[in-house]
Amino acid sequence: YQRRVRAILTDAICNLRFWLLDIGFVILFGSLFLKTWRIYILFSGAQRFRVLRISNLKLGLLLGGLLLLHVIILVVLSATSATEVSIIKVDPHRPRLNEKGCGSSEI
């Protein structure tokens, strides 16, 4: 199974890996940050005896804004730096052990 996965590694899949990693990170930690921020705002408002309402829709819109910002950054990075498949030579005498990896020529 592992050899089949390495055989189909293309430039598009390398680029997709970075996209999925970044989008998953933003969704996971962005939602955690926004929920913590909402609790902070609600409890700091309770000390001043004010009733605050922060809806789930507002949190969703804020998370969508964070996600949109990261998508714009990813589009710029994908357009300016080409991520490509590179061959990692493990042993020069045994080329069958070579592995494919993702990298950028600018890094």
N, C-alpha and C positions, 0 to 999 in steps of 0.2 A: 504493500500500500504506500509506503513512504517513497519508494522510487517513482511511482506513478504521480504523486503529488509534486515531486521535484521536476518531473519531466514537463509538466504543464505550467510551470512558473513563467509568466510573461511580464512584460513591462506594465501592462494594465493591472495585473494582479498585484504587483509590487505597489503601484500607486493606490490601489483600492485598500491595501492593508493599512497604509498611513491614514487614509480617510476614515476607515472604520474605527481605528484606534482613537483618533481625535474626536469623532462624533460620539462614540461611546463614553469617552472621558467627560465630555461636556454634559451629556445627559445625566450621567451618574453623579458627578460631583456638583454640577450646576443645580440639580434638584435638591441635593442635600444642603448646599449652601443657601438656597432660597427658602427652604423650610426652616432652617435655623434662623435666618434673617427674619422670617415672619414671626417666629416665637419671640425673638428679641424685641421686635417692634411692639407686639401685643403686651408683653410683660412690662416694657418700659412705659407704655401708655397707661397701664393699670396703676402705676405708682402715682400718676397725676390724675387718677380717677376719670380717665377718658375711655370711651368705648371705641375701639378701632376694629375695622373689618377689612381684612385682606382676603379676597376670594381666591379660589383655586384657579379661576380664569386669569386673574392678574399674575399669579405665579407662572402659569403656563405661557402667558405672553412674554414675561421676562425671560423665561427659559428659551422660548422661541427666538427672542432677540439675541441671546448669547449664542444660540446655535447658528443663527444667520451670520453673526460676526465671524464665527469660526469657519463657516462655509466660504465666506468671502476670502478669508485668509488662505484657506486651502486651495481655492481656485487660483489665487495669485501665485502661491507656491508651486502648484502643479504646472502653471503656465511658464514660470520662469526657470525652475530647476527640474530637469528631466530625471525621474527615477527609473533606473534600468536594472536589468538582471546582470549580475556579475558572477563569474565563476571563481570559486574559492578553491585554490589548489592545496589539498591536504598533503599529498605525497606526489612529488614530480615523477616518480617511477611507476606509480599505479594510478593512471588517469581515471579509472573507474570509481575511485574514491572521491573525486572532485565533487564539490557541492555547489549549488546555485544559491545566491543570496541577493537581497535587494540593496541597492545603494545608489548614491548620486555621484556624478563625476565632479561636482563642485565641492563636495565635502572632503 
